[in-house]
Amino acid sequence: MKVLKVLEDVELVIADLEVMLNDNVRHSPTLCARYDGKIIPLNTPDGRPVLMSVENAIDSECDA
């Protein structure tokens, strides 16, 4: 494995995300990347990792 490029305009954050699971609203702290004004989750609500992709981005509604 090798590093091809370091993205300097990306910030790692922990966001408290709210999701619907089996007709229940749940929330949990989730590792995310903040990029271009959007929050991109880096793992699923149950903790499995996912690739950083702009298609997975959530518009940031909070000011934090």
N, C-alpha and C positions, 0 to 999 in steps of 0.2 A: 504494500500500500504506500502511496506517496501523495503529498500535498501538491495539487496543481495550482491552486490560487487561494488566497485569503481574502474574503469579502469584508472590507473594512466598514461598510455602511450597514452591517447587520449587528443587532444587539440581542443577546440571550436574556430572556425574562421568564419569570414564573407567573403565569396568569391563572386566575381562578375562573375556569370555564364552566359554563352551564350547558348540559346536554339532556336530551330526552332518551331514557333507557327504559324499555318495556312500559310505556305510558307513565313513567315517573320522571320528574325533573330532578336531576342530580347535578352536583358541582364538585370539582376537585382541582387542586393545584396541578398545573400542567406545564411542562417545559415547552417554551415557545421561542420563536425568533421574531423580532420586530424588524420588518423590512419594508421600506417605502410606504410607511403609514399603516401597514397591515400587520396583523398578528398571525403567524403561521405555526400551528401546533406541530411539535416534533414527536409526539407520541399519542396513542389513542387513550380514551378515558380509562381503559383497564391497564394502561402502562406499556403496551407494546409499541416499539419505535416505528416511525414512519419517515419517509424521505421528505426533506424540506422541498416543498413545491408551491409556487405561487397559486396554483389551482386550489390548494387547500387553505388559502388565506381567509381570514375573518377580518372585516373592517373593524378597527378599534373604536368602540363606543365610549370608552372611559378615557379620562385625562391622564391616567397614571403612566 
